[in-house]
Amino acid sequence: MNTAPLSHVDSESGSERSEGRGWLWVGSAGLLLFLVLPLAAICWHALPAQPWRRLGDPALAAAVRLSLLTSTIATALCVVSGLPFAYLLARFPFRGRAFVDTLVDLPMTLPPTVAGLALLLTFGRMGLLGSHLQQAGIDIAFSTAAVVLAQTFMAAPFFVRTARAGFEAVPREVEHAAMTLGRSRWGVFWSVSVPLAAPALLAGTVLAWARALSEFGATMLFAGNLPGVTQTLPLAVVSAMEGSDLSLAVSIAVVSLLLAFGALAGARLCVRRWAV
């Protein structure tokens, strides 16, 4: 059998794929360069700034501790409340689901300062719920709890959206088969749906944590910028720049960049190993 024509076709298709990929790289170069250059600028300025020498700075240490604490709590709230919500949207049709779906996505498109104002008008001393909480001796605005609420409000849609996609990718036939074997819907959720959607749930958790860690606008308006109380890493950068301390600002930026990169890289590694 003569395989030369097939080989010729394969080589031609391979060259076409390579040529097409080349044009895609050319078209993507501008965006890639735009995304990489600002990050490279931080690293470039970090060399003379020597950020490792500022790691013991009280402002940086306090901001790191507070950011890690509040973003972790906010992510936990997103997962606990968002997991059943994502499954509800993925599996059960109900009247007004499109409207609810839009409401869930709204914080992703809402300006963070508007979100902060909305939280302030809800939980502030004169807010919709805050006035009643004030009578009970509970003051949320301009506290660490306000940071957690602001981060949760802005990060929850990222988890819900990703988790919903993960649940929708789980074949319904597998869930139905488990229920025919005597499993309840609750049992199927934990033993079948969650394990099969685990890579998406992990990705959503990391995205929510990264969004909470980087939250600025809503936190500034609702929680303020109080060192050791509400001053997270993004707010600490602003304070350092206002104090004309570029070295400290760059050091905080490097720490934030390393935390975000480490979280994303770790999540990708876990998802790949899970898939294997």
C-alpha positions as CSV (number, residue, x, y, z in Angstrom):
1,M,0.0,0.0,0.0
2,N,1.3,3.4,-0.9
3,T,1.3,5.8,2.0
4,A,3.1,8.7,0.3
5,P,-0.1,10.6,-0.5
6,L,-1.3,10.3,3.1
7,S,2.1,11.5,4.4
8,H,2.0,14.4,2.0
9,V,-1.5,15.4,3.2
10,D,-0.4,15.1,6.8
11,S,2.6,17.2,6.2
12,E,0.5,19.8,4.5
13,S,-2.1,19.9,7.2
14,G,0.7,20.1,9.8
15,S,2.2,23.1,8.0
16,E,-1.2,24.7,7.8
17,R,-1.7,24.3,11.5
18,S,1.7,25.7,12.2
19,E,1.0,28.7,9.9
20,G,-2.4,29.3,11.5
21,R,-0.8,29.1,15.0
22,G,1.8,31.7,13.9
23,W,-0.9,34.2,12.9
24,L,-2.7,33.6,16.2
25,W,0.5,34.4,18.0
26,V,1.0,37.6,16.0
27,G,-2.5,38.7,16.8
28,S,-2.1,37.9,20.5
29,A,1.3,39.5,20.9
30,G,-0.1,42.9,21.6
31,L,-2.4,41.9,24.4
32,L,0.2,39.5,25.9
33,L,2.8,42.3,25.9
34,F,0.3,44.7,27.4
35,L,-0.4,42.2,30.2
36,V,3.2,41.3,30.9
37,L,4.8,44.8,30.8
38,P,3.2,46.2,33.9
39,L,4.1,43.1,35.9
40,A,7.6,43.2,34.5
41,A,7.8,46.9,35.6
42,I,7.0,45.9,39.2
43,C,9.8,43.3,39.1
44,W,12.2,45.8,37.5
45,H,11.6,48.4,40.2
46,A,11.7,45.7,42.9
47,L,15.4,45.1,42.2
48,P,16.7,48.4,43.4
49,A,14.0,48.7,46.0
50,Q,15.0,45.3,47.5
51,P,11.6,44.4,48.8
52,W,12.9,41.6,51.0
53,R,14.4,44.2,53.3
54,R,10.9,45.7,53.9
55,L,9.2,42.4,54.8
56,G,9.6,43.3,58.5
57,D,7.9,46.6,58.0
58,P,5.0,46.8,60.5
59,A,2.6,48.2,57.8
60,L,3.5,45.5,55.4
61,A,3.3,42.7,58.0
62,A,-0.1,43.9,59.3
63,A,-1.5,44.3,55.8
64,V,-0.4,40.7,54.9
65,R,-1.9,39.2,58.0
66,L,-5.2,41.0,57.6
67,S,-5.4,40.3,53.9
68,L,-4.8,36.6,54.4
69,L,-7.3,36.4,57.3
70,T,-10.1,38.3,55.7
71,S,-9.7,36.8,52.2
72,T,-9.7,33.3,53.6
73,I,-12.9,33.9,55.7
74,A,-14.5,35.6,52.7
75,T,-13.7,32.7,50.5
76,A,-15.1,30.2,53.0
77,L,-18.3,32.2,53.1
78,C,-18.4,32.2,49.3
79,V,-18.0,28.4,49.2
80,V,-20.4,27.6,52.0
81,S,-23.2,29.8,50.6
82,G,-22.3,29.5,46.9
83,L,-22.1,25.7,46.6
84,P,-25.8,24.9,47.1
85,F,-26.7,28.1,45.1
86,A,-24.6,27.0,42.1
87,Y,-26.1,23.6,42.2
88,L,-29.6,25.1,42.3
89,L,-28.9,27.2,39.3
90,A,-27.3,24.3,37.4
91,R,-29.9,21.6,38.1
92,F,-33.3,23.0,39.0
93,P,-35.4,25.3,36.7
94,F,-37.6,27.8,38.5
95,R,-39.5,30.9,37.6
96,G,-37.3,34.0,37.5
97,R,-34.0,32.0,37.3
98,A,-32.7,34.3,34.5
99,F,-33.3,37.3,36.7
100,V,-31.6,35.6,39.7
101,D,-28.7,34.6,37.5
102,T,-28.3,38.2,36.4
103,L,-28.3,39.4,40.0
104,V,-25.6,36.9,40.8
105,D,-23.4,38.3,38.0
106,L,-24.1,41.9,38.8
107,P,-21.3,42.5,41.4
108,M,-18.8,41.5,38.7
109,T,-19.9,44.4,36.5
110,L,-20.7,46.9,39.2
111,P,-18.1,49.5,40.0
112,P,-16.5,48.6,43.3
113,T,-17.2,52.0,44.8
114,V,-20.9,51.6,44.0
115,A,-20.8,48.2,45.7
116,G,-19.1,49.8,48.8
117,L,-21.8,52.5,48.9
118,A,-24.5,49.9,48.7
119,L,-22.9,47.9,51.6
120,L,-22.6,51.1,53.6
121,L,-26.3,52.0,53.0
122,T,-27.2,48.5,54.1
123,F,-24.9,47.8,57.1
124,G,-23.8,51.4,58.0
125,R,-25.0,53.0,61.2
126,M,-27.9,54.7,59.4
127,G,-28.3,51.9,56.9
128,L,-31.2,49.6,56.1
129,L,-30.0,46.9,58.5
130,G,-27.2,48.8,60.2
131,S,-29.6,51.0,62.2
132,H,-31.2,47.9,63.8
133,L,-27.8,46.3,64.4
134,Q,-26.6,49.5,66.0
135,Q,-29.4,49.2,68.5
136,A,-28.2,45.7,69.4
137,G,-24.7,47.0,69.9
138,I,-23.3,45.6,66.6
139,D,-21.3,48.1,64.5
140,I,-20.1,46.6,61.2
141,A,-19.0,49.6,59.1
142,F,-15.3,50.5,59.3
143,S,-14.4,47.3,61.0
144,T,-12.6,44.1,60.0
145,A,-16.0,42.5,59.5
146,A,-16.8,45.1,56.9
147,V,-13.7,44.0,55.0
148,V,-14.9,40.4,55.0
149,L,-18.4,41.5,53.8
150,A,-17.0,43.7,51.0
151,Q,-14.7,40.9,49.8
152,T,-17.5,38.3,50.0
153,F,-19.8,40.6,48.0
154,M,-17.3,41.1,45.2
155,A,-15.8,37.5,45.1
156,A,-19.0,35.4,45.5
157,P,-20.0,35.7,41.8
158,F,-16.7,34.3,40.7
159,F,-17.2,31.1,42.7
160,V,-20.9,30.7,41.9
161,R,-20.3,31.1,38.1
162,T,-17.4,28.7,38.0
163,A,-19.1,26.1,40.3
164,R,-22.3,26.3,38.2
165,A,-20.3,25.5,35.1
166,G,-18.7,22.5,36.9
167,F,-22.1,21.1,38.0
168,E,-23.6,21.6,34.5
169,A,-20.7,19.5,33.1
170,V,-21.6,16.6,35.3
171,P,-23.8,14.1,33.3
172,R,-27.3,14.0,34.7
173,E,-27.4,10.3,33.8
174,V,-24.7,9.6,36.4
175,E,-26.8,11.3,39.1
176,H,-29.9,9.5,38.0
177,A,-28.1,6.2,38.1
178,A,-27.0,6.9,41.6
179,M,-30.5,7.7,42.7
180,T,-31.9,4.5,41.2
181,L,-29.5,2.7,43.4
182,G,-31.1,4.2,46.5
183,R,-29.1,7.4,47.0
184,S,-31.0,10.5,48.1
185,R,-30.5,13.8,46.2
186,W,-28.4,15.0,49.1
187,G,-26.3,11.9,49.0
188,V,-25.8,12.1,45.3
189,F,-24.8,15.8,45.6
190,W,-21.9,14.9,48.0
191,S,-20.9,11.5,46.6
192,V,-21.3,12.1,42.9
193,S,-21.8,15.7,41.9
194,V,-19.2,17.4,44.1
195,P,-16.4,15.0,43.3
196,L,-17.0,15.1,39.6
197,A,-17.2,18.9,39.6
198,A,-14.2,19.2,42.0
199,P,-11.7,20.7,39.5
200,A,-14.2,23.5,38.7
201,L,-15.0,24.0,42.4
202,L,-11.3,24.3,43.1
203,A,-10.8,26.8,40.3
204,G,-13.8,28.8,41.6
205,T,-12.4,28.8,45.1
206,V,-9.0,30.2,43.9
207,L,-10.7,32.8,41.8
208,A,-12.8,33.9,44.7
209,W,-9.8,34.1,47.0
210,A,-7.8,36.0,44.5
211,R,-10.6,38.5,43.9
212,A,-11.1,38.9,47.7
213,L,-7.4,39.5,48.2
214,S,-7.3,42.2,45.5
215,E,-10.5,44.0,46.6
216,F,-10.0,47.7,47.0
217,G,-12.9,50.0,46.1
218,A,-15.7,48.5,48.1
219,T,-13.4,48.0,51.0
220,M,-12.2,51.6,51.0
221,L,-15.7,53.0,51.0
222,F,-17.3,50.5,53.4
223,A,-14.5,49.6,55.7
224,G,-12.1,52.6,55.4
225,N,-8.3,52.4,55.5
226,L,-7.4,51.9,59.1
227,P,-3.9,50.3,59.7
228,G,-4.2,47.0,61.4
229,V,-8.0,47.0,61.3
230,T,-9.1,47.4,57.7
231,Q,-6.0,48.2,55.8
232,T,-5.5,45.3,53.4
233,L,-2.7,44.9,50.8
234,P,-4.3,47.1,48.1
235,L,-5.1,49.8,50.6
236,A,-1.5,49.6,52.0
237,V,-0.2,50.3,48.5
238,V,-2.2,53.5,48.4
239,S,-1.1,54.6,51.8
240,A,2.6,54.0,50.9
241,M,2.2,56.0,47.7
242,E,0.5,58.8,49.6
243,G,3.4,58.8,52.0
244,S,5.8,59.0,49.0
245,D,7.3,55.6,50.0
246,L,7.8,54.0,46.6
247,S,10.0,51.3,48.1
248,L,7.3,50.1,50.5
249,A,4.6,50.3,47.8
250,V,6.7,48.2,45.4
251,S,7.4,45.7,48.2
252,I,3.7,45.4,49.0
253,A,3.0,45.0,45.2
254,V,5.6,42.2,44.9
255,V,4.1,40.3,47.9
256,S,0.6,40.7,46.4
257,L,1.9,39.5,43.0
258,L,3.6,36.4,44.5
259,L,0.5,35.5,46.5
260,A,-1.8,35.7,43.5
261,F,0.7,33.9,41.2
262,G,1.2,31.2,43.8
263,A,-2.5,30.6,44.2
264,L,-3.2,30.4,40.5
265,A,-0.2,28.1,39.8
266,G,-1.1,25.9,42.7
267,A,-4.7,25.6,41.6
268,R,-3.7,24.7,38.0
269,L,-1.3,22.1,39.3
270,C,-4.0,20.5,41.5
271,V,-6.5,20.5,38.7
272,R,-4.1,18.8,36.3
273,R,-3.2,16.1,38.9
274,W,-6.9,15.7,39.6
275,A,-7.6,15.2,35.9
276,V,-4.9,12.5,35.7
